[in-house]
Amino acid sequence: MGGEQMELSALVGGAAAVCTTLAFIPQIIKIRKQGGKDLSYSMLFLYLAGVLFWLFYGLLLHAPEIIWANAVTALLVVIALGLKATQRA
């Protein structure tokens, strides 16, 4: 792969990482404001499992974009789980 193509792939990968990581923040805000009763634990745990597998994959490849995006996303999912658990009524 040429240098220009590698730069483009890094840019695309970085943009994808930012978008998918930031996409979970509105969900956390919604859980905090309205509670998480409409959000299933099974979805959150399955999502967390997928994110952790991506994190492990990134570690195997030594790919910083994959590692950081999925580490942050895993943290956001854990926060969402904590908020959902503490706001049960």
C-alpha positions as protocol buffer text, in pm:
chain_id: "A"
residue {
  index: 1
  type: MET
  ca { x: 0 y: 0 z: 0 }
}
residue {
  index: 2
  type: GLY
  ca { x: 139 y: 342 z: -96 }
}
residue {
  index: 3
  type: GLY
  ca { x: 190 y: 622 z: 154 }
}
residue {
  index: 4
  type: GLU
  ca { x: -106 y: 824 z: 31 }
}
residue {
  index: 5
  type: GLN
  ca { x: -336 y: 522 z: 47 }
}
residue {
  index: 6
  type: MET
  ca { x: -213 y: 440 z: 400 }
}
residue {
  index: 7
  type: GLU
  ca { x: -284 y: 797 z: 510 }
}
residue {
  index: 8
  type: LEU
  ca { x: -635 y: 771 z: 366 }
}
residue {
  index: 9
  type: SER
  ca { x: -698 y: 438 z: 540 }
}
residue {
  index: 10
  type: ALA
  ca { x: -575 y: 582 z: 871 }
}
residue {
  index: 11
  type: LEU
  ca { x: -801 y: 885 z: 824 }
}
residue {
  index: 12
  type: VAL
  ca { x: -1103 y: 667 z: 742 }
}
residue {
  index: 13
  type: GLY
  ca { x: -1028 y: 433 z: 1033 }
}
residue {
  index: 14
  type: GLY
  ca { x: -987 y: 724 z: 1272 }
}
residue {
  index: 15
  type: ALA
  ca { x: -1311 y: 886 z: 1156 }
}
residue {
  index: 16
  type: ALA
  ca { x: -1498 y: 556 z: 1195 }
}
residue {
  index: 17
  type: ALA
  ca { x: -1352 y: 511 z: 1544 }
}
residue {
  index: 18
  type: VAL
  ca { x: -1458 y: 861 z: 1652 }
}
residue {
  index: 19
  type: CYS
  ca { x: -1811 y: 823 z: 1510 }
}
residue {
  index: 20
  type: THR
  ca { x: -1882 y: 482 z: 1663 }
}
residue {
  index: 21
  type: THR
  ca { x: -1738 y: 584 z: 1998 }
}
residue {
  index: 22
  type: LEU
  ca { x: -1925 y: 915 z: 2019 }
}
residue {
  index: 23
  type: ALA
  ca { x: -2249 y: 750 z: 1903 }
}
residue {
  index: 24
  type: PHE
  ca { x: -2292 y: 592 z: 2246 }
}
residue {
  index: 25
  type: ILE
  ca { x: -2279 y: 921 z: 2439 }
}
residue {
  index: 26
  type: PRO
  ca { x: -2639 y: 1029 z: 2358 }
}
residue {
  index: 27
  type: GLN
  ca { x: -2758 y: 693 z: 2493 }
}
residue {
  index: 28
  type: ILE
  ca { x: -2581 y: 757 z: 2823 }
}
residue {
  index: 29
  type: ILE
  ca { x: -2735 y: 1104 z: 2845 }
}
residue {
  index: 30
  type: LYS
  ca { x: -3079 y: 956 z: 2779 }
}
residue {
  index: 31
  type: ILE
  ca { x: -3032 y: 686 z: 3044 }
}
residue {
  index: 32
  type: ARG
  ca { x: -2919 y: 948 z: 3293 }
}
residue {
  index: 33
  type: LYS
  ca { x: -3215 y: 1179 z: 3224 }
}
residue {
  index: 34
  type: GLN
  ca { x: -3495 y: 929 z: 3155 }
}
residue {
  index: 35
  type: GLY
  ca { x: -3372 y: 603 z: 3304 }
}
residue {
  index: 36
  type: GLY
  ca { x: -3277 y: 291 z: 3116 }
}
residue {
  index: 37
  type: LYS
  ca { x: -3588 y: 77 z: 3143 }
}
residue {
  index: 38
  type: ASP
  ca { x: -3629 y: 60 z: 2764 }
}
residue {
  index: 39
  type: LEU
  ca { x: -3273 y: -61 z: 2716 }
}
residue {
  index: 40
  type: SER
  ca { x: -3212 y: -433 z: 2767 }
}
residue {
  index: 41
  type: TYR
  ca { x: -2926 y: -571 z: 2971 }
}
residue {
  index: 42
  type: SER
  ca { x: -2876 y: -842 z: 2710 }
}
residue {
  index: 43
  type: MET
  ca { x: -2813 y: -580 z: 2439 }
}
residue {
  index: 44
  type: LEU
  ca { x: -2569 y: -390 z: 2658 }
}
residue {
  index: 45
  type: PHE
  ca { x: -2377 y: -703 z: 2759 }
}
residue {
  index: 46
  type: LEU
  ca { x: -2369 y: -834 z: 2401 }
}
residue {
  index: 47
  type: TYR
  ca { x: -2251 y: -495 z: 2277 }
}
residue {
  index: 48
  type: LEU
  ca { x: -1984 y: -489 z: 2550 }
}
residue {
  index: 49
  type: ALA
  ca { x: -1868 y: -837 z: 2449 }
}
residue {
  index: 50
  type: GLY
  ca { x: -1837 y: -727 z: 2086 }
}
residue {
  index: 51
  type: VAL
  ca { x: -1645 y: -414 z: 2184 }
}
residue {
  index: 52
  type: LEU
  ca { x: -1408 y: -618 z: 2402 }
}
residue {
  index: 53
  type: PHE
  ca { x: -1345 y: -859 z: 2114 }
}
residue {
  index: 54
  type: TRP
  ca { x: -1265 y: -560 z: 1888 }
}
residue {
  index: 55
  type: LEU
  ca { x: -1033 y: -427 z: 2160 }
}
residue {
  index: 56
  type: PHE
  ca { x: -854 y: -762 z: 2178 }
}
residue {
  index: 57
  type: TYR
  ca { x: -832 y: -769 z: 1796 }
}
residue {
  index: 58
  type: GLY
  ca { x: -679 y: -421 z: 1800 }
}
residue {
  index: 59
  type: LEU
  ca { x: -425 y: -533 z: 2057 }
}
residue {
  index: 60
  type: LEU
  ca { x: -331 y: -833 z: 1843 }
}
residue {
  index: 61
  type: LEU
  ca { x: -282 y: -606 z: 1539 }
}
residue {
  index: 62
  type: HIS
  ca { x: -115 y: -327 z: 1739 }
}
residue {
  index: 63
  type: ALA
  ca { x: -374 y: -89 z: 1586 }
}
residue {
  index: 64
  type: PRO
  ca { x: -406 y: 224 z: 1804 }
}
residue {
  index: 65
  type: GLU
  ca { x: -729 y: 345 z: 1640 }
}
residue {
  index: 66
  type: ILE
  ca { x: -904 y: 16 z: 1713 }
}
residue {
  index: 67
  type: ILE
  ca { x: -759 y: -8 z: 2064 }
}
residue {
  index: 68
  type: TRP
  ca { x: -850 y: 344 z: 2179 }
}
residue {
  index: 69
  type: ALA
  ca { x: -1193 y: 354 z: 2019 }
}
residue {
  index: 70
  type: ASN
  ca { x: -1298 y: 26 z: 2172 }
}
residue {
  index: 71
  type: ALA
  ca { x: -1141 y: 93 z: 2512 }
}
residue {
  index: 72
  type: VAL
  ca { x: -1337 y: 419 z: 2536 }
}
residue {
  index: 73
  type: THR
  ca { x: -1654 y: 256 z: 2403 }
}
residue {
  index: 74
  type: ALA
  ca { x: -1621 y: -27 z: 2658 }
}
residue {
  index: 75
  type: LEU
  ca { x: -1596 y: 234 z: 2932 }
}
residue {
  index: 76
  type: LEU
  ca { x: -1908 y: 409 z: 2799 }
}
residue {
  index: 77
  type: VAL
  ca { x: -2101 y: 81 z: 2794 }
}
residue {
  index: 78
  type: VAL
  ca { x: -1994 y: 8 z: 3153 }
}
residue {
  index: 79
  type: ILE
  ca { x: -2114 y: 357 z: 3251 }
}
residue {
  index: 80
  type: ALA
  ca { x: -2446 y: 288 z: 3077 }
}
residue {
  index: 81
  type: LEU
  ca { x: -2479 y: -43 z: 3262 }
}
residue {
  index: 82
  type: GLY
  ca { x: -2404 y: 130 z: 3592 }
}
residue {
  index: 83
  type: LEU
  ca { x: -2657 y: 405 z: 3528 }
}
residue {
  index: 84
  type: LYS
  ca { x: -2922 y: 153 z: 3426 }
}
residue {
  index: 85
  type: ALA
  ca { x: -2857 y: -57 z: 3737 }
}
residue {
  index: 86
  type: THR
  ca { x: -2871 y: 238 z: 3976 }
}
residue {
  index: 87
  type: GLN
  ca { x: -3180 y: 398 z: 3820 }
}
residue {
  index: 88
  type: ARG
  ca { x: -3404 y: 92 z: 3835 }
}
residue {
  index: 89
  type: ALA
  ca { x: -3737 y: 177 z: 3984 }
}
